[in-house]
Amino acid sequence: MTTFTQSQLGAGQQSIARFHAAIVNADRGESIRERLRYLELLAEICGQALIGSEPGKSPRIEQYETAIAAKDGDEPVWGLRGRFVVVIEGVPVLVNSSGLGSTWSAFTFQFHAISTKVPFLAPLGYRSHHGSQQFAKTTREAAIDVLQSLAKTELKPMIVLPERTQLHIETLAKLPFVQGALAGLTDPTAPMLQQNLF
């Protein structure tokens, strides 16, 4: 397991903070410049040139972005890896937000079902989305926008799940920060989606 100095971790966190500020302030030019600066920093710290290679394929970059990731349950700033829960149409969804160096896409959201008793965006309980940052919005606001858009066309009832998939969803549901989010819902297992959305 690679270890990083506090100086290296701090440099990445500061760069990500500047990138996030550019996104929420709708400064497209500065967001592009700061993303390039962050990728250069990754290349320096992780010892790998990113040009011509897929960033997320580097184990050292994966370890670095994991080391500076947001705390589970906290909304990550733009560019920071993190996991948090949102509720769309009454259905709780676990959102994985990618790190800035994890993909050539501007960002990736991975949406996971955390209940086997409600419908979801995909019949097997998983859906990914690749796109561009939504300027002047936070990651949570952007995730909700994406989910609301998908919900209009892609909501599906959960099918009979393979045992492995069901166990995976149940495992996610037992994560402490997920349980905390579910506890805040009136009835997280009730099928609250409108029937005409199916």
C-alpha positions as CSV (number, residue, x, y, z in Angstrom):
1,M,0.0,0.0,0.0
2,T,1.4,3.3,-1.1
3,T,1.7,6.1,1.6
4,F,1.7,9.8,0.8
5,T,3.1,12.7,2.8
6,Q,0.8,15.3,4.3
7,S,2.3,17.8,1.9
8,Q,1.3,15.6,-1.1
9,L,-2.2,15.1,0.3
10,G,-2.7,18.7,1.1
11,A,-1.6,19.8,-2.4
12,G,-4.2,17.6,-4.0
13,Q,-6.9,18.8,-1.6
14,Q,-6.1,22.4,-2.3
15,S,-6.2,21.9,-6.0
16,I,-9.5,20.1,-5.8
17,A,-10.9,23.0,-3.6
18,R,-9.9,25.5,-6.3
19,F,-11.5,23.3,-9.0
20,H,-14.7,23.0,-7.0
21,A,-14.8,26.8,-6.5
22,A,-14.5,27.3,-10.3
23,I,-17.4,24.9,-10.9
24,V,-19.8,26.5,-8.4
25,N,-18.8,30.0,-9.5
26,A,-19.5,28.9,-13.1
27,D,-15.9,29.8,-14.2
28,R,-15.4,27.3,-17.1
29,G,-12.0,28.6,-18.0
30,E,-10.6,28.3,-14.5
31,S,-12.1,24.9,-14.0
32,I,-10.3,23.6,-17.1
33,R,-7.0,25.2,-16.0
34,E,-7.3,23.8,-12.5
35,R,-8.2,20.3,-13.8
36,L,-5.0,20.3,-15.9
37,R,-3.0,21.5,-12.9
38,Y,-4.5,18.7,-10.8
39,L,-3.6,16.1,-13.4
40,E,0.0,17.5,-13.6
41,L,0.1,17.2,-9.8
42,L,-1.1,13.6,-10.0
43,A,1.6,12.8,-12.6
44,E,4.2,14.3,-10.3
45,I,3.1,12.6,-7.1
46,C,2.1,9.3,-8.6
47,G,5.0,9.1,-11.0
48,Q,2.9,8.5,-14.1
49,A,2.3,10.6,-17.2
50,L,-1.4,10.8,-17.7
51,I,-1.3,11.8,-21.4
52,G,-2.2,8.8,-23.5
53,S,-3.3,6.6,-20.6
54,E,-6.5,6.1,-18.7
55,P,-6.1,7.8,-15.3
56,G,-8.2,5.3,-13.4
57,K,-6.1,2.4,-14.5
58,S,-3.2,3.5,-12.3
59,P,-3.3,1.7,-8.9
60,R,-1.2,4.6,-7.4
61,I,-3.7,7.2,-8.6
62,E,-6.5,5.1,-7.2
63,Q,-4.7,5.0,-3.8
64,Y,-4.1,8.7,-3.8
65,E,-7.7,9.7,-4.6
66,T,-8.9,7.2,-2.0
67,A,-6.6,8.9,0.5
68,I,-8.1,12.3,-0.1
69,A,-11.7,11.2,-0.6
70,A,-14.6,12.7,1.3
71,K,-15.8,11.0,4.4
72,D,-18.5,8.5,3.7
73,G,-21.9,10.2,3.9
74,D,-20.5,13.7,3.3
75,E,-21.2,15.4,0.1
76,P,-17.9,15.6,-1.8
77,V,-16.8,18.8,-3.5
78,W,-16.4,18.6,-7.3
79,G,-13.4,16.5,-8.2
80,L,-13.2,14.6,-4.9
81,R,-14.2,11.0,-4.7
82,G,-17.1,10.3,-2.3
83,R,-20.2,8.3,-1.4
84,F,-23.5,9.9,-0.2
85,V,-27.2,9.2,-0.2
86,V,-29.9,11.1,-2.0
87,V,-33.6,10.5,-2.2
88,I,-35.4,10.7,-5.6
89,E,-39.1,10.2,-6.1
90,G,-39.1,8.8,-2.5
91,V,-36.5,6.2,-3.3
92,P,-33.1,6.3,-1.5
93,V,-30.1,6.0,-3.8
94,L,-26.4,5.6,-2.9
95,V,-24.3,7.9,-5.1
96,N,-20.6,7.3,-5.9
97,S,-18.9,10.4,-7.2
98,S,-15.7,9.9,-9.1
99,G,-12.4,11.6,-8.4
100,L,-11.0,14.2,-10.9
101,G,-8.2,11.9,-11.9
102,S,-10.2,8.7,-12.1
103,T,-11.7,9.1,-15.6
104,W,-11.3,11.1,-18.8
105,S,-14.9,12.1,-18.5
106,A,-15.5,15.3,-16.6
107,F,-17.2,13.3,-13.9
108,T,-18.9,10.0,-13.3
109,F,-21.8,9.2,-11.0
110,Q,-22.5,5.6,-10.0
111,F,-26.0,5.0,-8.6
112,H,-26.7,2.0,-6.4
113,A,-29.9,0.7,-5.0
114,I,-29.9,0.4,-1.2
115,S,-33.2,-1.3,-0.8
116,T,-34.5,-4.4,-2.6
117,K,-38.1,-3.5,-1.8
118,V,-38.5,-0.4,-4.0
119,P,-38.2,0.1,-7.8
120,F,-35.0,1.6,-9.2
121,L,-33.5,3.2,-12.3
122,A,-32.3,-0.2,-13.5
123,P,-33.7,-3.7,-12.8
124,L,-30.5,-5.0,-11.3
125,G,-30.0,-2.1,-8.9
126,Y,-27.1,-0.2,-10.6
127,R,-26.8,2.7,-13.1
128,S,-23.9,4.8,-14.1
129,H,-23.8,8.2,-15.7
130,H,-20.9,10.0,-17.4
131,G,-21.1,13.7,-18.2
132,S,-19.9,17.2,-17.6
133,Q,-19.9,19.1,-14.4
134,Q,-23.0,21.2,-13.9
135,F,-21.8,24.7,-13.3
136,A,-23.2,26.7,-10.4
137,K,-24.4,23.5,-8.7
138,T,-23.0,21.2,-6.0
139,T,-22.4,17.5,-6.6
140,R,-25.6,16.6,-4.6
141,E,-27.7,19.1,-6.7
142,A,-26.2,17.7,-9.9
143,A,-26.8,14.1,-8.8
144,I,-30.4,14.8,-8.1
145,D,-30.8,16.6,-11.5
146,V,-29.3,13.5,-13.3
147,L,-31.6,11.2,-11.3
148,Q,-34.7,13.2,-11.9
149,S,-33.9,13.3,-15.7
150,L,-33.3,9.5,-15.7
151,A,-36.4,8.9,-13.7
152,K,-38.6,10.4,-16.5
153,T,-37.5,7.7,-19.0
154,E,-35.7,4.9,-17.3
155,L,-37.5,3.9,-14.0
156,K,-38.0,0.1,-13.9
157,P,-39.4,-2.2,-11.3
158,M,-36.8,-4.3,-9.6
159,I,-36.7,-7.8,-11.0
160,V,-36.1,-11.0,-9.1
161,L,-32.4,-10.4,-8.3
162,P,-29.6,-12.9,-8.5
163,E,-28.5,-13.9,-5.0
164,R,-25.1,-12.1,-5.4
165,T,-26.8,-8.9,-6.4
166,Q,-29.3,-9.0,-3.6
167,L,-26.5,-9.6,-1.1
168,H,-24.5,-6.6,-2.5
169,I,-27.5,-4.3,-2.1
170,E,-28.1,-5.6,1.4
171,T,-24.4,-5.0,2.2
172,L,-24.6,-1.4,1.0
173,A,-27.7,-0.9,3.1
174,K,-25.8,-1.9,6.2
175,L,-23.1,0.7,5.8
176,P,-23.3,3.1,8.8
177,F,-23.7,6.3,6.8
178,V,-26.4,4.6,4.6
179,Q,-28.3,3.4,7.7
180,G,-28.2,6.9,9.1
181,A,-29.7,8.3,5.9
182,L,-32.3,5.6,5.7
183,A,-33.3,6.3,9.3
184,G,-34.2,9.8,8.4
185,L,-36.9,8.6,5.9
186,T,-40.4,8.0,7.1
187,D,-40.6,4.6,5.5
188,P,-37.5,3.7,3.3
189,T,-39.0,0.4,2.2
190,A,-42.4,1.6,1.0
191,P,-42.9,1.6,-2.8
192,M,-43.4,5.3,-3.1
193,L,-42.8,5.8,-6.8
194,Q,-45.8,6.9,-8.8
195,Q,-47.2,3.8,-10.6
196,N,-47.5,5.6,-14.0
197,L,-43.7,5.9,-14.1
198,F,-43.3,2.2,-14.8
